[in-house]
Amino acid sequence: MRYVPYALLSLLLSFSSLARAETLEQIADRAQPGILGVAVCDLSTGVIEGVNLDHKFPLQSVFKLFLAAALLDKVDAGQLSLDKTVVIKHSEVRDGSGPVADTGGGTFTVRQLMRAALINSDNTAADALLPLVDGPMGVTIWLRQHQIDGIEVDRDERTLARENNGIPASLSPGENSDALRPKIPADAQKAAFQAALAEERDTATPRGAIDFLVALQKGQLISPQSTHLLLTWMKQAVTGEERLKAGFPRKTSLAHKTGTGPIRYGLALAINDVGIATLPDGRTLAIVTFLTAAPGTDETRDALLAACARAASKR
């Protein structure tokens, strides 16, 4: 057997790996019949590449990132303090877990609520913060004021979850989706899920989301101090370990926010991850991955987003 020096073998394997690297288009093809939207921007060039850039995808918890930026803008303007307290009643606790939801209610500072919404994707924290920016529409208005198009925030977490599951507004308005869904006929639930797949409210295009991330990284949305704080919380996120984070090289610094929708009838409404990655070679990438109507398992869906990060880092 011919001996191949280890260094040469490593180099050959590296070239082989690069040759086999998937393109974003190939990953999107592999995601079918699900729809995968991706946007990638190298901050050094400003060039945006991707697939399905103008398709509207369900946001789910990615909206919490835009909510946090709008809140921090108010902090910058002296209209809001991170130390302001907000009282959450037991009846205002939403579905889902997190350091705020798990308490069953109480008194929290804006800082605590923002940390929980971004790091743990706490739905209760997010809905408690929304009134401070005049509700969901206030977030959309703030985005438009900062020349960010293609993103629509329309409903709070409770309303969104109820409508996605076909729960009429007249049925126990103060209750969450998880408690009421068993009361809804199966055909009504299925119709609601199909409607959610085609919904244009609470959606974003990859192009709109990447524009937000680029503007955030460039310091065009909020003060340097608030930008640093927001990115720090995003780097501490505990969700989505097998999505973008799993696809980037080791020692990549990733500030990101995930979003996850319900899984019904073998399809996931939304598997999302968006963020700003600083690679070991010094490059900084903004990346958006939105996946909807996707069959498969949690592992296969997450792996599609990881593959996008892998492809983006090898460009």
C-alpha positions, 0 to 999 in steps of 0.5 A: 500500500502506498504511504500518503503523508498525514499532512498531504492526506489532510489537505486532500480531504479538505479539498474533497470536503470543499468539492462536496459542499452543498449550495444553498439552492441544493439545500432548498431542493433537498428541503422540498416539499418544505419551503426553505428561505435563506439570506446570507450577507458578508458584512465586508462586501454587503452582497446578499445571496440566498434562495426564496428571498422574497417569500413570506415565512411565518416568524414565530419567536423570531419577532422577539428580536424586532421587539427587543430592538424597538424597546431598546430604541425607547431606552436610548431615547429616555422614554423607557428604563430597563429597570422599570417593573412590570407586574404579570398576573397568573392569568397573563402567563402564556404557553411555553416555558421560560424563567418568567412563565415558570414562575406563574406570574410576579413582578419583573424588570424590563431587563429581566423580561427582555433577557427571558424573551431573547435567551429563553424565548419566553412567550410570557415575557414577550407578551408582557413587553409588547404594550410598552411599544404600543403592541405588535403593530408598534413593532411593525411601525418602528421597523418601517420608520427605520426603512426595514420592509418585508417584516410584519408583526401583527399578533401577540403570542396568545392570539397567534397560538389560538388562531393557529389552532382554530380557537375562536376569539369568543371562546374563553378569551383569557385562556391559552391555546394548550388548554383549549385545543382539545375542545376544538373539532379536528377538522377545524384544527386542520383548517386553521393549520392550513390557513396558518401555512398561507398566512401573511400576518406575522411573517418575514421575507429573508430579504427583510430579515437580513436587512434588519440584521445588517442594519443592526450590526452596522449600528444603524438602528439603536445606540452602540451600547444597546446594540452591544447589549442586544447582541450579547443576549443573542449570543447567550440564547439557549435555543436552536443548538442543532440549527445554525450553531451546529453548522458553523465552524468551531469557535464561531461567535453566533448571536442569534434568535430562533423561532419554532411553530407547531408541528401538525399532520407531519408538517412543521409550520416554522423552523427558523434561526437568524443571526450574526456570525463572526467566523474564526477567520474574522469574517462576519456574516448575517444569516437568515434561515426560514423553513416552513411546511416541512416534513421529517423529524426535528433532527432532519429539519434542524439539519437543513438549517445547519447545512445552510450555515455550513454552506455560508461559511464556505463561501 
